[in-house]
Amino acid sequence: MYASGLYRRMNTLSKERSGIALLVIPLLAVGGCAHRMPGPVPSEADRVTLRIVGIASATYIPGVSFLVPAKGAGQGALIGSGTGFAAPFQGLAGAGPYGIFVAAAMGVVLAPFGAMIGAANAMPLEEARSSETALRKALAELKIQESLRDRLIAEAKGKVGARSFRIVDGGPAGPSEKPTYAPSAFERMDSVLEVRCTRLGLRTQTWGTNPPMEFFLEAKLRLVRVRDGTDLWSRTLTHQSEAHRLPEWAEDGGKPLKEAFEQAYGEIAEKTVEEVFFLVPLP
């Protein structure tokens, strides 16, 4: 009874703690939409100056993540042990010092059970390693930064035809780099729209072998006025897909994964154009 309850609790905690377990990924996406961090949009006065816009993409390979609750029996045992020890505190922490004492005593008893359950239900280490290697190999062949840039240009030209959009060099060469777009180098540009895919991959909160996994892609975008280097707009956008098992992602030469990329590019491009050129600024 305790074992089955602990297993259910581990899956529940995995979902409740998604913000901790997946700390490296801002969980801003729900469903299949590209969600944004709140922030101001360009003013109408600034939009009038956006006549010739350079589009600069990052030149580095974005981070790739393969995130599961536990990889291998060792990690599963460690997480399960912690979950087993912490479980009694959920119901007894409000019972005062005596409740805390009882919870601690129960936690010591349940921790080994949690370790066994975690070890038994973690994704096998070899499966995790081979899956992650296959994912990284497949993504290494894609021109992700350029593809996101090109989709953004196509979206902008289709909806903002009165302006000129041009591919320019000088985008960020590393994750922490924030380039300056000096007037001397971009004299024909009114502004530069910088786009970078920062991280992507597959993730799940479900324990066990071959779990359903979501595809996610995060992008950071920035609109810079060339004449004085002012940031007119910046945003982090995240796309999250429906979940599929790894064999399903790989079906038909990886077609579902490629379609997920295209959907991510499209939604991020659409949201960017909407915010930069159309949304009415708040008073």
Sequence and secondary structure as in RCSB ss.txt:
>XXXX:A:sequence
MYASGLYRRMNTLSKERSGIALLVIPLLAVGGCAHRMPGPVPSEADRVTLRIVGIASATYIPGVSFLVPAKGAGQ
GALIGSGTGFAAPFQGLAGAGPYGIFVAAAMGVVLAPFGAMIGAANAMPLEEARSSETALRKALAELKIQESLRD
RLIAEAKGKVGARSFRIVDGGPAGPSEKPTYAPSAFERMDSVLEVRCTRLGLRTQTWGTNPPMEFFLEAKLRLVR
VRDGTDLWSRTLTHQSEAHRLPEWAEDGGKPLKEAFEQAYGEIAEKTVEEVFFLVPLP
>XXXX:A:secstr
 HHHHHHHHHHHHHHHTHHHHTTTS     TT EEE       HHHHHT SEEEEEE  S  EEEEE S BHHHH
HHHHHHHHHHHHHHHHHGGGHHHHHHHHHHHHHHHHHHHHHHHHHHSB HHHHHHHHHHHHHHHHTS HHHHHHH
HHHHHHHHH TTSEEEE S   SSTT      TTTSTT SEEEEEEEEEEEEE    SSS  EEEEEEEEEEEEE
TTT  EEEEEEEEEEEEEE HHHHTHHHHHHHHHHHHHHHHHHHHHHHHHHHTS    
